[in-house]
Amino acid sequence: MAGEQLPTGWTLEEIRNVSGDQDAIPLETDHTVTWQGWPADNETVQPEIVLGFHSLCLVKPVNDDEWYMGSLNDDGSIDCWSAYGDLRQALRGL
């Protein structure tokens, strides 16, 4: 579980309760993450935390306070298209 971590101050149970997804899990941070939104389309993002919700993911980039929502692709890459100001907002947006 070296590359898997939870956000500071959050438990897995809290993440599952707020998201409504009882199968939510922390994922490794070795995924290739790409921001597909405006203004910097196709920008590579370095993930600090990745949370998995079936085929959706929430990614907290290194040195960024926002959370990006995206899809987990078959090849393990993640394409993000939406950003949220905090984790609670992102979890409710799933």
Backbone as XML, in Angstrom:
<?xml version="1.0"?>
<chain id="A" units="angstrom">
  <residue number="1" name="MET">
    <atom name="N" x="0.824" y="-1.193" z="0.000"/>
    <atom name="CA" x="0.000" y="0.000" z="0.000"/>
    <atom name="C" x="0.863" y="1.250" z="0.000"/>
  </residue>
  <residue number="2" name="ALA">
    <atom name="N" x="2.059" y="1.157" z="-0.529"/>
    <atom name="CA" x="3.013" y="2.266" z="-0.504"/>
    <atom name="C" x="2.515" y="3.494" z="-1.254"/>
  </residue>
  <residue number="3" name="GLY">
    <atom name="N" x="1.883" y="3.307" z="-2.423"/>
    <atom name="CA" x="1.421" y="4.440" z="-3.205"/>
    <atom name="C" x="-0.043" y="4.770" z="-2.986"/>
  </residue>
  <residue number="4" name="GLU">
    <atom name="N" x="-0.689" y="4.121" z="-2.034"/>
    <atom name="CA" x="-2.102" y="4.344" z="-1.762"/>
    <atom name="C" x="-2.219" y="5.110" z="-0.455"/>
  </residue>
  <residue number="5" name="GLN">
    <atom name="N" x="-2.979" y="6.196" z="-0.490"/>
    <atom name="CA" x="-3.189" y="6.932" z="0.750"/>
    <atom name="C" x="-4.539" y="7.621" z="0.742"/>
  </residue>
  <residue number="6" name="LEU">
    <atom name="N" x="-4.990" y="7.946" z="1.934"/>
    <atom name="CA" x="-6.239" y="8.677" z="2.106"/>
    <atom name="C" x="-5.926" y="10.144" z="2.374"/>
  </residue>
  <residue number="7" name="PRO">
    <atom name="N" x="-6.874" y="11.017" z="2.078"/>
    <atom name="CA" x="-6.675" y="12.436" z="2.380"/>
    <atom name="C" x="-6.566" y="12.647" z="3.893"/>
  </residue>
  <residue number="8" name="THR">
    <atom name="N" x="-5.772" y="13.605" z="4.292"/>
    <atom name="CA" x="-5.590" y="13.932" z="5.704"/>
    <atom name="C" x="-6.938" y="14.255" z="6.340"/>
  </residue>
  <residue number="9" name="GLY">
    <atom name="N" x="-7.206" y="13.628" z="7.478"/>
    <atom name="CA" x="-8.432" y="13.888" z="8.218"/>
    <atom name="C" x="-9.631" y="13.073" z="7.766"/>
  </residue>
  <residue number="10" name="TRP">
    <atom name="N" x="-9.464" y="12.216" z="6.780"/>
    <atom name="CA" x="-10.560" y="11.395" z="6.249"/>
    <atom name="C" x="-10.280" y="9.922" z="6.504"/>
  </residue>
  <residue number="11" name="THR">
    <atom name="N" x="-11.345" y="9.180" z="6.798"/>
    <atom name="CA" x="-11.254" y="7.729" z="6.858"/>
    <atom name="C" x="-11.933" y="7.161" z="5.616"/>
  </residue>
  <residue number="12" name="LEU">
    <atom name="N" x="-11.641" y="5.917" z="5.319"/>
    <atom name="CA" x="-12.278" y="5.261" z="4.185"/>
    <atom name="C" x="-13.792" y="5.179" z="4.411"/>
  </residue>
  <residue number="13" name="GLU">
    <atom name="N" x="-14.196" y="4.944" z="5.630"/>
    <atom name="CA" x="-15.626" y="4.884" z="5.957"/>
    <atom name="C" x="-16.316" y="6.218" z="5.663"/>
  </residue>
  <residue number="14" name="GLU">
    <atom name="N" x="-15.676" y="7.336" z="6.017"/>
    <atom name="CA" x="-16.260" y="8.650" z="5.734"/>
    <atom name="C" x="-16.373" y="8.897" z="4.231"/>
  </residue>
  <residue number="15" name="ILE">
    <atom name="N" x="-15.333" y="8.543" z="3.504"/>
    <atom name="CA" x="-15.347" y="8.711" z="2.047"/>
    <atom name="C" x="-16.476" y="7.896" z="1.442"/>
  </residue>
  <residue number="16" name="ARG">
    <atom name="N" x="-16.650" y="6.680" z="1.896"/>
    <atom name="CA" x="-17.722" y="5.824" z="1.383"/>
    <atom name="C" x="-19.098" y="6.374" z="1.746"/>
  </residue>
  <residue number="17" name="ASN">
    <atom name="N" x="-19.244" y="6.892" z="2.953"/>
    <atom name="CA" x="-20.539" y="7.436" z="3.376"/>
    <atom name="C" x="-20.914" y="8.691" z="2.587"/>
  </residue>
  <residue number="18" name="VAL">
    <atom name="N" x="-19.982" y="9.609" z="2.415"/>
    <atom name="CA" x="-20.277" y="10.854" z="1.702"/>
    <atom name="C" x="-20.518" y="10.588" z="0.222"/>
  </residue>
  <residue number="19" name="SER">
    <atom name="N" x="-19.739" y="9.682" z="-0.369"/>
    <atom name="CA" x="-19.883" y="9.390" z="-1.802"/>
    <atom name="C" x="-21.080" y="8.500" z="-2.097"/>
  </residue>
  <residue number="20" name="GLY">
    <atom name="N" x="-21.495" y="7.705" z="-1.109"/>
    <atom name="CA" x="-22.559" y="6.737" z="-1.337"/>
    <atom name="C" x="-22.065" y="5.464" z="-2.004"/>
  </residue>
  <residue number="21" name="ASP">
    <atom name="N" x="-20.761" y="5.335" z="-2.197"/>
    <atom name="CA" x="-20.165" y="4.165" z="-2.842"/>
    <atom name="C" x="-19.419" y="3.347" z="-1.788"/>
  </residue>
  <residue number="22" name="GLN">
    <atom name="N" x="-19.997" y="2.255" z="-1.383"/>
    <atom name="CA" x="-19.401" y="1.423" z="-0.345"/>
    <atom name="C" x="-18.207" y="0.610" z="-0.843"/>
  </residue>
  <residue number="23" name="ASP">
    <atom name="N" x="-17.921" y="0.681" z="-2.142"/>
    <atom name="CA" x="-16.772" y="-0.021" z="-2.706"/>
    <atom name="C" x="-15.599" y="0.917" z="-3.002"/>
  </residue>
  <residue number="24" name="ALA">
    <atom name="N" x="-15.708" y="2.187" z="-2.610"/>
    <atom name="CA" x="-14.635" y="3.155" z="-2.861"/>
    <atom name="C" x="-13.335" y="2.677" z="-2.212"/>
  </residue>
  <residue number="25" name="ILE">
    <atom name="N" x="-12.220" y="2.900" z="-2.935"/>
    <atom name="CA" x="-10.917" y="2.470" z="-2.426"/>
    <atom name="C" x="-9.837" y="3.484" z="-2.811"/>
  </residue>
  <residue number="26" name="PRO">
    <atom name="N" x="-8.776" y="3.569" z="-1.998"/>
    <atom name="CA" x="-7.621" y="4.351" z="-2.435"/>
    <atom name="C" x="-6.849" y="3.542" z="-3.473"/>
  </residue>
  <residue number="27" name="LEU">
    <atom name="N" x="-6.335" y="4.215" z="-4.494"/>
    <atom name="CA" x="-5.573" y="3.561" z="-5.551"/>
    <atom name="C" x="-4.125" y="4.028" z="-5.533"/>
  </residue>
  <residue number="28" name="GLU">
    <atom name="N" x="-3.276" y="3.262" z="-6.191"/>
    <atom name="CA" x="-1.875" y="3.645" z="-6.365"/>
    <atom name="C" x="-1.796" y="4.986" z="-7.093"/>
  </residue>
  <residue number="29" name="THR">
    <atom name="N" x="-0.742" y="5.722" z="-6.864"/>
    <atom name="CA" x="-0.563" y="7.032" z="-7.502"/>
    <atom name="C" x="0.293" y="6.943" z="-8.762"/>
  </residue>
  <residue number="30" name="ASP">
    <atom name="N" x="0.554" y="5.729" z="-9.228"/>
    <atom name="CA" x="1.408" y="5.569" z="-10.410"/>
    <atom name="C" x="0.635" y="5.636" z="-11.727"/>
  </residue>
  <residue number="31" name="HIS">
    <atom name="N" x="-0.627" y="6.058" z="-11.685"/>
    <atom name="CA" x="-1.439" y="6.208" z="-12.900"/>
    <atom name="C" x="-1.011" y="7.451" z="-13.677"/>
  </residue>
  <residue number="32" name="THR">
    <atom name="N" x="-1.095" y="7.383" z="-14.993"/>
    <atom name="CA" x="-0.911" y="8.567" z="-15.834"/>
    <atom name="C" x="-2.228" y="9.326" z="-15.810"/>
  </residue>
  <residue number="33" name="VAL">
    <atom name="N" x="-2.182" y="10.581" z="-15.324"/>
    <atom name="CA" x="-3.388" y="11.396" z="-15.185"/>
    <atom name="C" x="-3.294" y="12.580" z="-16.137"/>
  </residue>
  <residue number="34" name="THR">
    <atom name="N" x="-4.364" y="12.796" z="-16.909"/>
    <atom name="CA" x="-4.407" y="13.890" z="-17.874"/>
    <atom name="C" x="-5.626" y="14.755" z="-17.610"/>
  </residue>
  <residue number="35" name="TRP">
    <atom name="N" x="-5.410" y="16.068" z="-17.549"/>
    <atom name="CA" x="-6.513" y="17.028" z="-17.417"/>
    <atom name="C" x="-7.038" y="17.310" z="-18.813"/>
  </residue>
  <residue number="36" name="GLN">
    <atom name="N" x="-8.327" y="17.042" z="-19.031"/>
    <atom name="CA" x="-8.951" y="17.219" z="-20.341"/>
    <atom name="C" x="-9.783" y="18.497" z="-20.427"/>
  </residue>
  <residue number="37" name="GLY">
    <atom name="N" x="-9.771" y="19.287" z="-19.365"/>
    <atom name="CA" x="-10.622" y="20.475" z="-19.331"/>
    <atom name="C" x="-9.921" y="21.741" z="-19.742"/>
  </residue>
  <residue number="38" name="TRP">
    <atom name="N" x="-10.691" y="22.784" z="-19.743"/>
    <atom name="CA" x="-10.205" y="24.109" z="-20.099"/>
    <atom name="C" x="-9.439" y="24.690" z="-18.923"/>
  </residue>
  <residue number="39" name="PRO">
    <atom name="N" x="-8.419" y="25.463" z="-19.024"/>
    <atom name="CA" x="-7.852" y="26.011" z="-20.240"/>
    <atom name="C" x="-6.702" y="25.198" z="-20.820"/>
  </residue>
  <residue number="40" name="ALA">
    <atom name="N" x="-6.145" y="24.273" z="-20.064"/>
    <atom name="CA" x="-4.946" y="23.549" z="-20.522"/>
    <atom name="C" x="-5.306" y="22.112" z="-20.887"/>
  </residue>
  <residue number="41" name="ASP">
    <atom name="N" x="-5.981" y="21.921" z="-21.989"/>
    <atom name="CA" x="-6.407" y="20.604" z="-22.430"/>
    <atom name="C" x="-5.205" y="19.677" z="-22.624"/>
  </residue>
  <residue number="42" name="ASN">
    <atom name="N" x="-5.342" y="18.423" z="-22.171"/>
    <atom name="CA" x="-4.305" y="17.389" z="-22.279"/>
    <atom name="C" x="-3.055" y="17.687" z="-21.457"/>
  </residue>
  <residue number="43" name="GLU">
    <atom name="N" x="-3.225" y="18.328" z="-20.322"/>
    <atom name="CA" x="-2.103" y="18.611" z="-19.417"/>
    <atom name="C" x="-1.904" y="17.414" z="-18.486"/>
  </residue>
  <residue number="44" name="THR">
    <atom name="N" x="-0.676" y="16.925" z="-18.375"/>
    <atom name="CA" x="-0.368" y="15.823" z="-17.477"/>
    <atom name="C" x="-0.339" y="16.330" z="-16.042"/>
  </residue>
  <residue number="45" name="VAL">
    <atom name="N" x="-0.955" y="15.561" z="-15.140"/>
    <atom name="CA" x="-1.082" y="15.925" z="-13.732"/>
    <atom name="C" x="-0.364" y="14.870" z="-12.899"/>
  </residue>
  <residue number="46" name="GLN">
    <atom name="N" x="0.418" y="15.313" z="-11.927"/>
    <atom name="CA" x="1.092" y="14.382" z="-11.025"/>
    <atom name="C" x="0.197" y="14.141" z="-9.814"/>
  </residue>
  <residue number="47" name="PRO">
    <atom name="N" x="-0.331" y="12.923" z="-9.648"/>
    <atom name="CA" x="-1.260" y="12.661" z="-8.544"/>
    <atom name="C" x="-0.556" y="12.454" z="-7.201"/>
  </residue>
  <residue number="48" name="GLU">
    <atom name="N" x="-1.134" y="13.073" z="-6.183"/>
    <atom name="CA" x="-0.692" y="12.845" z="-4.801"/>
    <atom name="C" x="-1.574" y="11.779" z="-4.155"/>
  </residue>
  <residue number="49" name="ILE">
    <atom name="N" x="-2.884" y="11.850" z="-4.456"/>
    <atom name="CA" x="-3.874" y="10.903" z="-3.935"/>
    <atom name="C" x="-4.824" y="10.544" z="-5.080"/>
  </residue>
  <residue number="50" name="VAL">
    <atom name="N" x="-5.168" y="9.259" z="-5.174"/>
    <atom name="CA" x="-6.151" y="8.794" z="-6.153"/>
    <atom name="C" x="-7.159" y="7.922" z="-5.418"/>
  </residue>
  <residue number="51" name="LEU">
    <atom name="N" x="-8.440" y="8.262" z="-5.561"/>
    <atom name="CA" x="-9.516" y="7.479" z="-4.968"/>
    <atom name="C" x="-10.346" y="6.879" z="-6.092"/>
  </residue>
  <residue number="52" name="GLY">
    <atom name="N" x="-10.657" y="5.583" z="-5.985"/>
    <atom name="CA" x="-11.392" y="4.895" z="-7.029"/>
    <atom name="C" x="-12.834" y="4.619" z="-6.639"/>
  </residue>
  <residue number="53" name="PHE">
    <atom name="N" x="-13.739" y="4.874" z="-7.578"/>
    <atom name="CA" x="-15.174" y="4.659" z="-7.406"/>
    <atom name="C" x="-15.678" y="3.934" z="-8.656"/>
  </residue>
  <residue number="54" name="HIS">
    <atom name="N" x="-15.447" y="2.640" z="-8.735"/>
    <atom name="CA" x="-15.754" y="1.837" z="-9.915"/>
    <atom name="C" x="-14.979" y="2.407" z="-11.104"/>
  </residue>
  <residue number="55" name="SER">
    <atom name="N" x="-15.640" y="2.957" z="-12.108"/>
    <atom name="CA" x="-14.914" y="3.474" z="-13.276"/>
    <atom name="C" x="-14.569" y="4.962" z="-13.150"/>
  </residue>
  <residue number="56" name="LEU">
    <atom name="N" x="-14.967" y="5.602" z="-12.053"/>
    <atom name="CA" x="-14.623" y="7.008" z="-11.813"/>
    <atom name="C" x="-13.516" y="7.114" z="-10.786"/>
  </residue>
  <residue number="57" name="CYS">
    <atom name="N" x="-12.789" y="8.220" z="-10.839"/>
    <atom name="CA" x="-11.721" y="8.486" z="-9.884"/>
    <atom name="C" x="-11.775" y="9.932" z="-9.436"/>
  </residue>
  <residue number="58" name="LEU">
    <atom name="N" x="-11.271" y="10.172" z="-8.245"/>
    <atom name="CA" x="-10.978" y="11.525" z="-7.794"/>
    <atom name="C" x="-9.475" y="11.591" z="-7.576"/>
  </residue>
  <residue number="59" name="VAL">
    <atom name="N" x="-8.862" y="12.627" z="-8.112"/>
    <atom name="CA" x="-7.407" y="12.787" z="-8.060"/>
    <atom name="C" x="-7.074" y="14.107" z="-7.394"/>
  </residue>
  <residue number="60" name="LYS">
    <atom name="N" x="-6.218" y="14.052" z="-6.376"/>
    <atom name="CA" x="-5.668" y="15.265" z="-5.774"/>
    <atom name="C" x="-4.255" y="15.406" z="-6.317"/>
  </residue>
  <residue number="61" name="PRO">
    <atom name="N" x="-4.015" y="16.425" z="-7.139"/>
    <atom name="CA" x="-2.678" y="16.621" z="-7.688"/>
    <atom name="C" x="-1.684" y="17.113" z="-6.623"/>
  </residue>
  <residue number="62" name="VAL">
    <atom name="N" x="-0.428" y="16.837" z="-6.841"/>
    <atom name="CA" x="0.644" y="17.366" z="-6.001"/>
    <atom name="C" x="0.624" y="18.887" z="-6.126"/>
  </residue>
  <residue number="63" name="ASN">
    <atom name="N" x="0.789" y="19.586" z="-5.023"/>
    <atom name="CA" x="0.856" y="21.060" z="-4.990"/>
    <atom name="C" x="-0.397" y="21.733" z="-5.530"/>
  </residue>
  <residue number="64" name="ASP">
    <atom name="N" x="-1.561" y="21.135" z="-5.309"/>
    <atom name="CA" x="-2.827" y="21.722" z="-5.743"/>
    <atom name="C" x="-3.882" y="21.342" z="-4.717"/>
  </residue>
  <residue number="65" name="ASP">
    <atom name="N" x="-4.728" y="22.277" z="-4.349"/>
    <atom name="CA" x="-5.764" y="22.003" z="-3.352"/>
    <atom name="C" x="-7.064" y="21.505" z="-3.959"/>
  </residue>
  <residue number="66" name="GLU">
    <atom name="N" x="-7.153" y="21.474" z="-5.283"/>
    <atom name="CA" x="-8.375" y="21.030" z="-5.935"/>
    <atom name="C" x="-8.381" y="19.514" z="-6.089"/>
  </residue>
  <residue number="67" name="TRP">
    <atom name="N" x="-9.574" y="18.989" z="-6.322"/>
    <atom name="CA" x="-9.770" y="17.566" z="-6.620"/>
    <atom name="C" x="-10.320" y="17.462" z="-8.030"/>
  </residue>
  <residue number="68" name="TYR">
    <atom name="N" x="-9.724" y="16.581" z="-8.837"/>
    <atom name="CA" x="-10.147" y="16.391" z="-10.213"/>
    <atom name="C" x="-10.931" y="15.090" z="-10.317"/>
  </residue>
  <residue number="69" name="MET">
    <atom name="N" x="-12.047" y="15.133" z="-11.046"/>
    <atom name="CA" x="-12.840" y="13.945" z="-11.298"/>
    <atom name="C" x="-12.542" y="13.438" z="-12.702"/>
  </residue>
  <residue number="70" name="GLY">
    <atom name="N" x="-12.460" y="12.122" z="-12.830"/>
    <atom name="CA" x="-12.184" y="11.571" z="-14.140"/>
    <atom name="C" x="-12.559" y="10.110" z="-14.253"/>
  </residue>
  <residue number="71" name="SER">
    <atom name="N" x="-12.262" y="9.569" z="-15.412"/>
    <atom name="CA" x="-12.547" y="8.170" z="-15.717"/>
    <atom name="C" x="-11.266" y="7.353" z="-15.670"/>
  </residue>
  <residue number="72" name="LEU">
    <atom name="N" x="-11.369" y="6.164" z="-15.098"/>
    <atom name="CA" x="-10.267" y="5.205" z="-15.107"/>
    <atom name="C" x="-10.399" y="4.385" z="-16.378"/>
  </residue>
  <residue number="73" name="ASN">
    <atom name="N" x="-9.426" y="4.515" z="-17.256"/>
    <atom name="CA" x="-9.438" y="3.826" z="-18.548"/>
    <atom name="C" x="-8.912" y="2.394" z="-18.418"/>
  </residue>
  <residue number="74" name="ASP">
    <atom name="N" x="-9.201" y="1.576" z="-19.414"/>
    <atom name="CA" x="-8.779" y="0.170" z="-19.409"/>
    <atom name="C" x="-7.267" y="0.015" z="-19.294"/>
  </residue>
  <residue number="75" name="ASP">
    <atom name="N" x="-6.504" y="0.983" z="-19.813"/>
    <atom name="CA" x="-5.043" y="0.892" z="-19.755"/>
    <atom name="C" x="-4.466" y="1.412" z="-18.437"/>
  </residue>
  <residue number="76" name="GLY">
    <atom name="N" x="-5.337" y="1.819" z="-17.494"/>
    <atom name="CA" x="-4.886" y="2.309" z="-16.196"/>
    <atom name="C" x="-4.693" y="3.810" z="-16.142"/>
  </residue>
  <residue number="77" name="SER">
    <atom name="N" x="-4.783" y="4.483" z="-17.268"/>
    <atom name="CA" x="-4.665" y="5.938" z="-17.268"/>
    <atom name="C" x="-5.971" y="6.561" z="-16.784"/>
  </residue>
  <residue number="78" name="ILE">
    <atom name="N" x="-5.903" y="7.829" z="-16.385"/>
    <atom name="CA" x="-7.076" y="8.547" z="-15.896"/>
    <atom name="C" x="-7.206" y="9.845" z="-16.675"/>
  </residue>
  <residue number="79" name="ASP">
    <atom name="N" x="-8.380" y="10.080" z="-17.249"/>
    <atom name="CA" x="-8.685" y="11.329" z="-17.943"/>
    <atom name="C" x="-9.649" y="12.125" z="-17.075"/>
  </residue>
  <residue number="80" name="CYS">
    <atom name="N" x="-9.234" y="13.314" z="-16.640"/>
    <atom name="CA" x="-10.052" y="14.152" z="-15.764"/>
    <atom name="C" x="-10.686" y="15.286" z="-16.546"/>
  </residue>
  <residue number="81" name="TRP">
    <atom name="N" x="-11.916" y="15.623" z="-16.196"/>
    <atom name="CA" x="-12.651" y="16.654" z="-16.917"/>
    <atom name="C" x="-13.323" y="17.678" z="-16.011"/>
  </residue>
  <residue number="82" name="SER">
    <atom name="N" x="-13.301" y="17.466" z="-14.696"/>
    <atom name="CA" x="-13.993" y="18.364" z="-13.786"/>
    <atom name="C" x="-13.132" y="18.594" z="-12.549"/>
  </residue>
  <residue number="83" name="ALA">
    <atom name="N" x="-13.204" y="19.812" z="-11.989"/>
    <atom name="CA" x="-12.418" y="20.144" z="-10.801"/>
    <atom name="C" x="-13.340" y="20.660" z="-9.700"/>
  </residue>
  <residue number="84" name="TYR">
    <atom name="N" x="-12.996" y="20.343" z="-8.462"/>
    <atom name="CA" x="-13.764" y="20.740" z="-7.292"/>
    <atom name="C" x="-12.835" y="21.381" z="-6.273"/>
  </residue>
  <residue number="85" name="GLY">
    <atom name="N" x="-13.372" y="22.335" z="-5.521"/>
    <atom name="CA" x="-12.576" y="23.071" z="-4.539"/>
    <atom name="C" x="-12.207" y="22.286" z="-3.307"/>
  </residue>
  <residue number="86" name="ASP">
    <atom name="N" x="-12.998" y="21.269" z="-2.981"/>
    <atom name="CA" x="-12.649" y="20.431" z="-1.832"/>
    <atom name="C" x="-13.188" y="19.015" z="-2.033"/>
  </residue>
  <residue number="87" name="LEU">
    <atom name="N" x="-12.721" y="18.119" z="-1.207"/>
    <atom name="CA" x="-13.058" y="16.707" z="-1.358"/>
    <atom name="C" x="-14.541" y="16.454" z="-1.156"/>
  </residue>
  <residue number="88" name="ARG">
    <atom name="N" x="-15.153" y="17.092" z="-0.172"/>
    <atom name="CA" x="-16.578" y="16.857" z="0.083"/>
    <atom name="C" x="-17.419" y="17.207" z="-1.157"/>
  </residue>
  <residue number="89" name="GLN">
    <atom name="N" x="-17.124" y="18.327" z="-1.795"/>
    <atom name="CA" x="-17.829" y="18.705" z="-3.029"/>
    <atom name="C" x="-17.622" y="17.648" z="-4.116"/>
  </residue>
  <residue number="90" name="ALA">
    <atom name="N" x="-16.384" y="17.201" z="-4.257"/>
    <atom name="CA" x="-16.076" y="16.205" z="-5.284"/>
    <atom name="C" x="-16.798" y="14.897" z="-5.028"/>
  </residue>
  <residue number="91" name="LEU">
    <atom name="N" x="-16.835" y="14.453" z="-3.780"/>
    <atom name="CA" x="-17.528" y="13.211" z="-3.441"/>
    <atom name="C" x="-19.023" y="13.311" z="-3.722"/>
  </residue>
  <residue number="92" name="ARG">
    <atom name="N" x="-19.590" y="14.461" z="-3.463"/>
    <atom name="CA" x="-21.022" y="14.662" z="-3.740"/>
    <atom name="C" x="-21.291" y="14.788" z="-5.236"/>
  </residue>
  <residue number="93" name="GLY">
    <atom name="N" x="-20.268" y="15.134" z="-6.007"/>
    <atom name="CA" x="-20.424" y="15.275" z="-7.454"/>
    <atom name="C" x="-20.309" y="13.973" z="-8.222"/>
  </residue>
  <residue number="94" name="LEU">
    <atom name="N" x="-19.970" y="12.899" z="-7.542"/>
    <atom name="CA" x="-19.811" y="11.599" z="-8.220"/>
    <atom name="C" x="-21.111" y="11.096" z="-8.811"/>
  </residue>
</chain>
